[in-house]
């Protein structure tokens, strides 16, 4: 099992980025890292809220050409 995963949810709208993040994180071991691309305007609210509610750590958020790159560590 890999301890890293990258998913691209650009073009998908709420709630799909969070649902895909949840599924990807479930497949990672504790401490695993998820890199998630999203361009849904609501993702800037939903992804941090999801991390807080589920106990995962939002390590970094970067803006790139109208999309955000989220780095999330699984609890």
N, CA, C and O atoms as CSV, one atom per row, in Angstrom:
chain,resi,resn,atom,element,x,y,z
A,1,UNK,N,N,0.851,-1.193,0.000
A,1,UNK,CA,C,0.000,0.000,0.000
A,1,UNK,C,C,0.888,1.245,0.000
A,1,UNK,O,O,1.819,1.356,0.798
A,2,UNK,N,N,0.593,2.159,-0.887
A,2,UNK,CA,C,1.348,3.407,-0.975
A,2,UNK,C,C,0.940,4.342,0.159
A,2,UNK,O,O,-0.188,4.294,0.649
A,3,UNK,N,N,1.879,5.193,0.565
A,3,UNK,CA,C,1.544,6.156,1.615
A,3,UNK,C,C,1.315,7.547,1.045
A,3,UNK,O,O,1.242,8.523,1.792
A,4,UNK,N,N,1.200,7.642,-0.288
A,4,UNK,CA,C,0.870,8.907,-0.934
A,4,UNK,C,C,-0.164,8.668,-2.034
A,4,UNK,O,O,-0.240,7.583,-2.611
A,5,UNK,N,N,-0.946,9.689,-2.305
A,5,UNK,CA,C,-1.972,9.598,-3.335
A,5,UNK,C,C,-2.190,10.996,-3.901
A,5,UNK,O,O,-2.143,11.982,-3.165
A,6,UNK,N,N,-2.427,11.082,-5.197
A,6,UNK,CA,C,-2.755,12.359,-5.818
A,6,UNK,C,C,-4.033,12.183,-6.613
A,6,UNK,O,O,-4.161,11.246,-7.402
A,7,UNK,N,N,-4.985,13.093,-6.402
A,7,UNK,CA,C,-6.212,13.073,-7.190
A,7,UNK,C,C,-6.488,14.467,-7.734
A,7,UNK,O,O,-6.137,15.480,-7.129
A,8,UNK,N,N,-7.122,14.481,-8.886
A,8,UNK,CA,C,-7.436,15.734,-9.566
A,8,UNK,C,C,-8.953,15.830,-9.684
A,8,UNK,O,O,-9.577,15.065,-10.420
A,9,UNK,N,N,-9.536,16.771,-8.959
A,9,UNK,CA,C,-10.994,16.955,-9.005
A,9,UNK,C,C,-11.365,18.236,-9.745
A,9,UNK,O,O,-12.494,18.714,-9.635
A,10,UNK,N,N,-10.415,18.791,-10.499
A,10,UNK,CA,C,-10.734,19.993,-11.262
A,10,UNK,C,C,-11.873,19.682,-12.226
A,10,UNK,O,O,-11.872,18.656,-12.906
A,11,UNK,N,N,-12.847,20.594,-12.270
A,11,UNK,CA,C,-14.019,20.409,-13.114
A,11,UNK,C,C,-15.182,19.768,-12.382
A,11,UNK,O,O,-16.301,19.756,-12.894
A,12,UNK,N,N,-14.936,19.232,-11.187
A,12,UNK,CA,C,-16.000,18.619,-10.386
A,12,UNK,C,C,-16.525,19.629,-9.370
A,12,UNK,O,O,-15.774,20.479,-8.892
A,13,UNK,N,N,-17.779,19.539,-9.048
A,13,UNK,CA,C,-18.414,20.476,-8.123
A,13,UNK,C,C,-18.858,19.770,-6.856
A,13,UNK,O,O,-18.976,18.546,-6.812
A,14,UNK,N,N,-19.100,20.563,-5.834
A,14,UNK,CA,C,-19.538,20.101,-4.528
A,14,UNK,C,C,-20.709,19.130,-4.706
A,14,UNK,O,O,-21.635,19.409,-5.467
A,15,UNK,N,N,-20.671,18.013,-4.021
A,15,UNK,CA,C,-19.740,17.558,-2.979
A,15,UNK,C,C,-18.647,16.629,-3.476
A,15,UNK,O,O,-17.950,16.023,-2.662
A,16,UNK,N,N,-18.472,16.496,-4.783
A,16,UNK,CA,C,-17.540,15.490,-5.319
A,16,UNK,C,C,-16.091,15.635,-4.864
A,16,UNK,O,O,-15.476,14.614,-4.557
A,17,UNK,N,N,-15.497,16.839,-4.798
A,17,UNK,CA,C,-14.112,16.895,-4.311
A,17,UNK,C,C,-13.942,16.307,-2.903
A,17,UNK,O,O,-12.971,15.598,-2.640
A,18,UNK,N,N,-14.876,16.599,-2.010
A,18,UNK,CA,C,-14.783,16.054,-0.648
A,18,UNK,C,C,-15.011,14.550,-0.652
A,18,UNK,O,O,-14.306,13.820,0.045
A,19,UNK,N,N,-15.971,14.079,-1.414
A,19,UNK,CA,C,-16.233,12.638,-1.460
A,19,UNK,C,C,-15.031,11.877,-2.014
A,19,UNK,O,O,-14.685,10.811,-1.505
A,20,UNK,N,N,-14.399,12.411,-3.042
A,20,UNK,CA,C,-13.215,11.764,-3.604
A,20,UNK,C,C,-12.038,11.829,-2.630
A,20,UNK,O,O,-11.255,10.883,-2.543
A,21,UNK,N,N,-11.908,12.939,-1.895
A,21,UNK,CA,C,-10.852,13.047,-0.879
A,21,UNK,C,C,-11.081,12.016,0.215
A,21,UNK,O,O,-10.139,11.347,0.641
A,22,UNK,N,N,-12.309,11.881,0.670
A,22,UNK,CA,C,-12.633,10.908,1.724
A,22,UNK,C,C,-12.258,9.487,1.274
A,22,UNK,O,O,-11.647,8.734,2.031
A,23,UNK,N,N,-12.626,9.133,0.049
A,23,UNK,CA,C,-12.329,7.797,-0.463
A,23,UNK,C,C,-10.818,7.578,-0.583
A,23,UNK,O,O,-10.312,6.522,-0.203
A,24,UNK,N,N,-10.104,8.565,-1.104
A,24,UNK,CA,C,-8.652,8.434,-1.258
A,24,UNK,C,C,-7.963,8.307,0.098
A,24,UNK,O,O,-7.062,7.484,0.263
A,25,UNK,N,N,-8.379,9.113,1.063
A,25,UNK,CA,C,-7.770,9.058,2.399
A,25,UNK,C,C,-8.052,7.731,3.087
A,25,UNK,O,O,-7.209,7.233,3.833
A,26,UNK,N,N,-9.217,7.152,2.851
A,26,UNK,CA,C,-9.561,5.864,3.453
A,26,UNK,C,C,-8.612,4.766,2.972
A,26,UNK,O,O,-8.384,3.785,3.681
A,27,UNK,N,N,-8.062,4.931,1.771
A,27,UNK,CA,C,-7.137,3.948,1.236
A,27,UNK,C,C,-5.689,4.161,1.632
A,27,UNK,O,O,-4.820,3.380,1.244
A,28,UNK,N,N,-5.417,5.204,2.399
A,28,UNK,CA,C,-4.054,5.504,2.841
A,28,UNK,C,C,-3.850,5.057,4.276
A,28,UNK,O,O,-4.800,5.035,5.059
A,29,UNK,N,N,-2.618,4.699,4.635
A,29,UNK,CA,C,-2.332,4.391,6.035
A,29,UNK,C,C,-2.299,5.676,6.866
A,29,UNK,O,O,-2.211,6.775,6.317
A,30,UNK,N,N,-2.368,5.533,8.167
A,30,UNK,CA,C,-2.256,6.688,9.060
A,30,UNK,C,C,-0.951,7.423,8.761
A,30,UNK,O,O,0.111,6.808,8.670
A,31,UNK,N,N,-1.040,8.734,8.612
A,31,UNK,CA,C,0.139,9.540,8.279
A,31,UNK,C,C,0.368,9.678,6.782
A,31,UNK,O,O,1.249,10.426,6.358
A,32,UNK,N,N,-0.416,8.963,5.975
A,32,UNK,CA,C,-0.294,9.050,4.527
A,32,UNK,C,C,-0.670,10.440,4.037
A,32,UNK,O,O,-1.398,11.173,4.708
A,33,UNK,N,N,-0.168,10.791,2.866
A,33,UNK,CA,C,-0.376,12.126,2.328
A,33,UNK,C,C,-1.215,12.080,1.062
A,33,UNK,O,O,-0.987,11.258,0.174
A,34,UNK,N,N,-2.190,12.979,0.995
A,34,UNK,CA,C,-3.034,13.146,-0.184
A,34,UNK,C,C,-2.768,14.517,-0.786
A,34,UNK,O,O,-2.797,15.526,-0.082
A,35,UNK,N,N,-2.510,14.552,-2.078
A,35,UNK,CA,C,-2.423,15.794,-2.833
A,35,UNK,C,C,-3.692,15.873,-3.665
A,35,UNK,O,O,-3.965,14.988,-4.477
A,36,UNK,N,N,-4.460,16.925,-3.465
A,36,UNK,CA,C,-5.761,17.078,-4.112
A,36,UNK,C,C,-5.809,18.391,-4.882
A,36,UNK,O,O,-5.560,19.458,-4.322
A,37,UNK,N,N,-6.132,18.303,-6.177
A,37,UNK,CA,C,-6.373,19.486,-6.995
A,37,UNK,C,C,-7.869,19.732,-7.041
A,37,UNK,O,O,-8.647,18.795,-7.222
A,38,UNK,N,N,-8.283,20.983,-6.878
A,38,UNK,CA,C,-9.698,21.336,-6.978
A,38,UNK,C,C,-9.825,22.754,-7.515
A,38,UNK,O,O,-8.976,23.608,-7.260
A,39,UNK,N,N,-10.901,22.991,-8.264
A,39,UNK,CA,C,-11.162,24.352,-8.728
A,39,UNK,C,C,-12.593,24.789,-8.423
A,39,UNK,O,O,-13.031,25.846,-8.877
A,40,UNK,N,N,-13.319,23.981,-7.658
A,40,UNK,CA,C,-14.661,24.358,-7.216
A,40,UNK,C,C,-14.524,25.509,-6.222
A,40,UNK,O,O,-13.801,25.368,-5.235
A,41,UNK,N,N,-15.193,26.645,-6.447
A,41,UNK,CA,C,-15.075,27.776,-5.520
A,41,UNK,C,C,-15.450,27.411,-4.074
A,41,UNK,O,O,-14.947,28.020,-3.130
A,42,UNK,N,N,-16.319,26.436,-3.907
A,42,UNK,CA,C,-16.744,26.032,-2.562
A,42,UNK,C,C,-15.683,25.156,-1.881
A,42,UNK,O,O,-15.703,25.011,-0.659
A,43,UNK,N,N,-14.770,24.579,-2.646
A,43,UNK,CA,C,-13.746,23.699,-2.071
A,43,UNK,C,C,-12.883,24.427,-1.041
A,43,UNK,O,O,-12.405,23.810,-0.089
A,44,UNK,N,N,-12.681,25.734,-1.222
A,44,UNK,CA,C,-11.860,26.477,-0.262
A,44,UNK,C,C,-12.507,26.504,1.122
A,44,UNK,O,O,-11.828,26.756,2.118
A,45,UNK,N,N,-13.797,26.251,1.191
A,45,UNK,CA,C,-14.513,26.127,2.464
A,45,UNK,C,C,-14.650,24.651,2.830
A,45,UNK,O,O,-14.371,24.256,3.962
A,46,UNK,N,N,-15.084,23.840,1.860
A,46,UNK,CA,C,-15.401,22.436,2.123
A,46,UNK,C,C,-14.196,21.590,2.526
A,46,UNK,O,O,-14.288,20.810,3.474
A,47,UNK,N,N,-13.079,21.727,1.832
A,47,UNK,CA,C,-11.924,20.869,2.121
A,47,UNK,C,C,-11.367,21.141,3.526
A,47,UNK,O,O,-11.172,20.189,4.281
A,48,UNK,N,N,-11.103,22.398,3.907
A,48,UNK,CA,C,-10.643,22.624,5.285
A,48,UNK,C,C,-11.666,22.146,6.329
A,48,UNK,O,O,-11.280,21.589,7.356
A,49,UNK,N,N,-12.952,22.358,6.075
A,49,UNK,CA,C,-13.987,21.913,7.010
A,49,UNK,C,C,-13.982,20.380,7.120
A,49,UNK,O,O,-14.062,19.836,8.221
A,50,UNK,N,N,-13.891,19.700,5.996
A,50,UNK,CA,C,-13.820,18.239,5.991
A,50,UNK,C,C,-12.625,17.761,6.820
A,50,UNK,O,O,-12.760,16.840,7.625
A,51,UNK,N,N,-11.466,18.377,6.627
A,51,UNK,CA,C,-10.270,17.973,7.375
A,51,UNK,C,C,-10.475,18.159,8.876
A,51,UNK,O,O,-10.139,17.278,9.667
A,52,UNK,N,N,-11.019,19.293,9.260
A,52,UNK,CA,C,-11.262,19.569,10.676
A,52,UNK,C,C,-12.242,18.562,11.267
A,52,UNK,O,O,-12.000,18.011,12.341
A,53,UNK,N,N,-13.341,18.324,10.571
A,53,UNK,CA,C,-14.377,17.423,11.079
A,53,UNK,C,C,-13.908,15.972,11.150
A,53,UNK,O,O,-14.328,15.230,12.038
A,54,UNK,N,N,-13.041,15.560,10.223
A,54,UNK,CA,C,-12.626,14.153,10.172
A,54,UNK,C,C,-11.303,13.891,10.886
A,54,UNK,O,O,-10.893,12.740,11.035
A,55,UNK,N,N,-10.636,14.957,11.325
A,55,UNK,CA,C,-9.397,14.790,12.077
A,55,UNK,C,C,-8.132,14.735,11.230
A,55,UNK,O,O,-7.040,14.543,11.765
A,56,UNK,N,N,-8.263,14.900,9.923
A,56,UNK,CA,C,-7.082,14.918,9.057
A,56,UNK,C,C,-6.419,16.292,9.149
A,56,UNK,O,O,-7.066,17.279,9.500
A,57,UNK,N,N,-5.127,16.349,8.833
A,57,UNK,CA,C,-4.376,17.613,8.919
A,57,UNK,C,C,-4.238,18.244,7.538
A,57,UNK,O,O,-3.715,17.628,6.609
A,58,UNK,N,N,-4.711,19.472,7.419
A,58,UNK,CA,C,-4.513,20.237,6.193
A,58,UNK,C,C,-3.152,20.907,6.319
A,58,UNK,O,O,-2.995,21.875,7.063
A,59,UNK,N,N,-2.181,20.394,5.595
A,59,UNK,CA,C,-0.794,20.830,5.732
A,59,UNK,C,C,-0.519,22.112,4.950
A,59,UNK,O,O,0.176,23.007,5.431
A,60,UNK,N,N,-1.079,22.192,3.728
A,60,UNK,CA,C,-0.779,23.346,2.888
A,60,UNK,C,C,-1.877,23.510,1.845
A,60,UNK,O,O,-2.512,22.539,1.433
A,61,UNK,N,N,-2.089,24.746,1.427
A,61,UNK,CA,C,-2.987,25.065,0.318
A,61,UNK,C,C,-2.251,26.071,-0.558
A,61,UNK,O,O,-1.766,27.095,-0.078
A,62,UNK,N,N,-2.177,25.766,-1.844
A,62,UNK,CA,C,-1.524,26.678,-2.793
A,62,UNK,C,C,-2.494,26.973,-3.929
A,62,UNK,O,O,-3.295,26.124,-4.323
A,63,UNK,N,N,-2.405,28.183,-4.439
A,63,UNK,CA,C,-3.234,28.606,-5.575
A,63,UNK,C,C,-2.396,28.523,-6.843
A,63,UNK,O,O,-1.280,29.041,-6.899
A,64,UNK,N,N,-2.951,27.859,-7.868
A,64,UNK,CA,C,-2.264,27.711,-9.151
A,64,UNK,C,C,-3.263,27.888,-10.279
A,64,UNK,O,O,-4.107,27.018,-10.493
A,65,UNK,N,N,-3.187,28.988,-10.999
A,65,UNK,CA,C,-4.006,29.197,-12.198
A,65,UNK,C,C,-5.491,28.919,-11.983
A,65,UNK,O,O,-6.111,28.209,-12.775
A,66,UNK,N,N,-6.057,29.468,-10.926
A,66,UNK,CA,C,-7.483,29.314,-10.674
A,66,UNK,C,C,-7.883,28.021,-9.994
A,66,UNK,O,O,-9.070,27.771,-9.787
A,67,UNK,N,N,-6.907,27.195,-9.643
A,67,UNK,CA,C,-7.187,25.956,-8.910
A,67,UNK,C,C,-6.378,25.970,-7.616
A,67,UNK,O,O,-5.401,26.706,-7.478
A,68,UNK,N,N,-6.808,25.146,-6.684
A,68,UNK,CA,C,-6.076,25.021,-5.426
A,68,UNK,C,C,-5.453,23.632,-5.352
A,68,UNK,O,O,-6.011,22.644,-5.831
A,69,UNK,N,N,-4.289,23.597,-4.741
A,69,UNK,CA,C,-3.589,22.346,-4.475
A,69,UNK,C,C,-3.569,22.176,-2.960
A,69,UNK,O,O,-2.969,22.975,-2.241
A,70,UNK,N,N,-4.238,21.120,-2.484
A,70,UNK,CA,C,-4.334,20.842,-1.055
A,70,UNK,C,C,-3.415,19.676,-0.715
A,70,UNK,O,O,-3.376,18.677,-1.433
A,71,UNK,N,N,-2.681,19.809,0.378
A,71,UNK,CA,C,-1.852,18.733,0.889
A,71,UNK,C,C,-2.458,18.332,2.238
A,71,UNK,O,O,-2.505,19.123,3.180
A,72,UNK,N,N,-2.919,17.082,2.301
A,72,UNK,CA,C,-3.653,16.598,3.474
A,72,UNK,C,C,-2.959,15.359,4.024
A,72,UNK,O,O,-2.631,14.437,3.278
A,73,UNK,N,N,-2.735,15.344,5.347
A,73,UNK,CA,C,-2.164,14.164,6.019
A,73,UNK,C,C,-3.295,13.403,6.707
A,73,UNK,O,O,-4.083,13.978,7.458
A,74,UNK,N,N,-3.357,12.104,6.437
A,74,UNK,CA,C,-4.400,11.265,7.046
A,74,UNK,C,C,-4.129,11.117,8.539
A,74,UNK,O,O,-2.983,11.004,8.976
A,75,UNK,N,N,-5.211,11.122,9.303
A,75,UNK,CA,C,-5.075,10.962,10.766
A,75,UNK,C,C,-4.605,9.589,11.123
A,75,UNK,O,O,-4.437,9.281,12.303
